[in-house]
């Protein structure tokens, strides 16, 4: 790894770990689990049929999803753990109604981190008028993007919600073409 890449990784790690430690002290939030599913129900001649993401589900499962959404609305602000229909963690965020604030982490279905970053933070525990105060879902600082193997692939830097820089990280693995060339080279040297 080049020293520039290592420097960015260390700075990002230090920034996020410091931010998480400070926020953990300042934000004493309830946590809630919610589900990113598209719900619908239809009345048929045989009774009501319930769906999540166009798949038939039981009434109990339908009610479970609805209840998680209701808990989210009652818990403001909260640390939100969002899952998909297969119960895989999609992301963790801090949310006040529809506004994302503070740290955000998105995951691949494998559980590895896909994206890490921060939105603007709420100071002095004042949760009023976030949108009017320019604090609703405004990206701030470094956003790190990883591949499904966990390697950092690029970093976006935001200032007040505007993208100001994108740095692409070169992969350390040899490309497929270099592997193929290596195979032919070994064979021709034998």
C-alpha positions as CSV (number, residue, x, y, z in Angstrom):
1,X,0.0,0.0,0.0
2,X,1.3,3.5,-0.8
3,X,2.0,5.9,2.0
4,X,-0.8,8.2,0.7
5,X,-3.4,5.4,0.8
6,X,-2.2,4.3,4.3
7,X,-2.3,8.0,5.5
8,X,-6.0,8.3,4.3
9,X,-7.0,5.0,5.9
10,X,-5.4,6.0,9.2
11,X,-6.9,9.5,9.1
12,X,-10.3,8.1,8.3
13,X,-10.0,5.5,11.0
14,X,-8.9,8.0,13.6
15,X,-11.6,10.4,12.5
16,X,-14.4,7.8,12.7
17,X,-13.2,6.3,16.0
18,X,-12.9,9.7,17.6
19,X,-16.3,10.8,16.2
20,X,-17.9,7.6,17.5
21,X,-16.3,8.0,20.9
22,X,-17.5,11.6,21.2
23,X,-20.9,10.9,19.9
24,X,-21.3,7.9,22.2
25,X,-20.8,10.3,25.1
26,X,-23.0,13.0,23.7
27,X,-25.9,11.0,22.2
28,X,-27.7,8.8,24.7
29,X,-30.2,7.4,22.2
30,X,-32.7,4.6,22.2
31,X,-32.3,2.0,19.5
32,X,-34.9,0.6,17.2
33,X,-34.9,-2.1,14.5
34,X,-36.8,-1.5,11.4
35,X,-37.3,-3.2,8.1
36,X,-36.8,-2.0,4.5
37,X,-39.7,-3.8,2.9
38,X,-42.5,-2.8,0.6
39,X,-45.7,-3.9,2.2
40,X,-49.1,-4.3,0.6
41,X,-52.3,-6.2,1.2
42,X,-55.3,-7.1,-0.9
43,X,-58.8,-8.3,-0.2
44,X,-59.6,-11.5,-2.1
45,X,-62.7,-13.7,-2.1
46,X,-60.7,-16.0,0.3
47,X,-59.8,-13.2,2.7
48,X,-57.0,-10.6,2.9
49,X,-53.6,-11.5,1.5
50,X,-50.4,-9.8,2.8
51,X,-47.2,-9.1,0.9
52,X,-43.7,-7.9,1.6
53,X,-41.6,-7.1,-1.5
54,X,-44.3,-8.9,-3.7
55,X,-44.0,-12.1,-1.7
56,X,-46.9,-13.5,0.3
57,X,-46.3,-13.3,4.0
58,X,-48.4,-14.1,7.1
59,X,-50.5,-11.5,8.9
60,X,-48.2,-11.8,11.9
61,X,-45.2,-10.9,9.8
62,X,-47.0,-8.0,8.2
63,X,-48.0,-6.7,11.6
64,X,-44.4,-7.2,12.8
65,X,-43.1,-5.0,10.0
66,X,-45.8,-2.3,10.6
67,X,-45.0,-2.3,14.3
68,X,-41.3,-1.7,13.7
69,X,-42.2,1.4,11.6
70,X,-44.5,2.6,14.4
71,X,-41.7,2.2,16.9
72,X,-39.4,4.2,14.6
73,X,-41.9,7.1,14.5
74,X,-42.3,7.1,18.3
75,X,-38.5,6.9,18.9
76,X,-37.2,10.4,17.9
77,X,-34.3,10.7,17.7
78,X,-33.0,7.1,17.6
79,X,-30.2,4.9,16.5
80,X,-31.8,2.9,13.7
81,X,-30.8,-0.6,12.7
82,X,-32.4,-1.2,9.3
83,X,-32.8,-4.8,8.0
84,X,-34.0,-6.3,4.8
85,X,-36.7,-9.0,4.5
86,X,-34.1,-11.7,5.0
87,X,-33.1,-10.2,8.4
88,X,-29.7,-9.0,7.1
89,X,-28.5,-5.7,8.4
90,X,-28.6,-3.0,5.7
91,X,-27.5,0.0,7.6
92,X,-27.1,1.7,11.0
93,X,-28.0,5.4,11.2
94,X,-29.1,8.1,13.6
95,X,-32.4,9.4,12.6
96,X,-34.9,12.1,13.6
97,X,-38.0,11.4,11.5
98,X,-36.8,11.4,7.9
99,X,-33.6,13.2,8.7
100,X,-30.3,11.4,8.9
101,X,-27.7,12.9,11.2
102,X,-24.3,11.9,12.6
103,X,-22.7,8.6,11.7
104,X,-24.0,6.2,9.0
105,X,-22.8,2.7,8.1
106,X,-24.1,0.6,5.2
107,X,-23.4,-3.1,4.9
108,X,-23.2,-5.7,2.2
109,X,-25.5,-8.8,2.6
110,X,-22.3,-10.6,3.7
111,X,-22.1,-8.3,6.8
112,X,-19.0,-6.5,5.6
113,X,-19.0,-2.7,5.6
114,X,-20.0,-1.1,2.2
115,X,-20.0,2.6,3.2
116,X,-19.0,4.6,6.2
117,X,-19.6,8.3,6.7
118,X,-21.2,11.1,8.6
119,X,-24.0,13.5,8.2
120,X,-24.1,16.9,9.9
121,X,-24.4,16.5,13.6
122,X,-26.9,18.0,16.0
123,X,-25.4,20.2,18.7
124,X,-26.7,20.9,22.2
125,X,-29.3,18.2,21.8
126,X,-31.5,20.6,19.9
127,X,-33.6,18.5,17.5
128,X,-36.0,21.3,16.4
129,X,-36.2,22.4,12.7
130,X,-33.4,20.2,11.4
131,X,-34.4,20.8,7.8
132,X,-34.6,24.6,8.2
133,X,-31.3,24.7,10.1
134,X,-29.5,22.7,7.3
135,X,-28.9,19.6,9.4
136,X,-31.2,17.1,7.6
137,X,-29.3,14.4,5.7
138,X,-26.4,16.7,4.8
139,X,-23.2,14.7,4.2
140,X,-20.1,16.0,5.9
141,X,-16.4,14.9,5.9
142,X,-15.1,11.7,4.4
143,X,-17.3,8.9,3.1
144,X,-15.4,5.6,2.6
145,X,-16.6,3.1,0.1
146,X,-15.4,-0.5,0.3
147,X,-15.7,-3.5,-2.1
148,X,-17.4,-6.7,-0.9
149,X,-14.0,-8.1,0.2
150,X,-13.5,-5.2,2.6
151,X,-10.9,-3.2,0.7
152,X,-11.2,0.5,0.5
153,X,-12.0,1.5,-3.1
154,X,-12.6,5.3,-2.9
155,X,-13.2,8.2,-0.6
156,X,-15.6,11.0,-1.2
157,X,-15.1,14.2,0.8
158,X,-18.1,16.5,1.5
159,X,-18.4,20.0,2.8
160,X,-21.9,21.1,3.8
161,X,-23.4,18.4,1.6
162,X,-21.4,19.2,-1.5
163,X,-18.9,16.7,-2.9
164,X,-15.5,18.5,-3.0
165,X,-13.2,15.6,-3.7
166,X,-13.1,11.9,-4.8
167,X,-10.0,9.9,-4.3
168,X,-9.8,6.5,-6.0
169,X,-7.7,3.9,-4.3
170,X,-5.7,1.5,-6.6
171,X,-6.3,-2.2,-5.9
172,X,-3.2,-4.0,-4.7
173,X,-4.2,-7.3,-6.3
174,X,-2.8,-8.0,-9.8
175,X,-5.4,-7.7,-12.6
176,X,-6.8,-10.7,-14.3
177,X,-4.8,-9.8,-17.4
178,X,-1.6,-9.9,-15.4
179,X,-2.5,-13.3,-14.0
180,X,-3.1,-14.6,-17.5
181,X,0.2,-13.2,-18.7
182,X,1.9,-14.8,-15.8
183,X,0.5,-18.2,-16.6
184,X,1.6,-18.0,-20.2
185,X,5.0,-16.7,-19.2
186,X,5.5,-19.6,-16.8
187,X,4.5,-22.1,-19.4
188,X,6.8,-20.7,-22.0
189,X,9.8,-20.7,-19.6
190,X,9.4,-24.4,-18.9
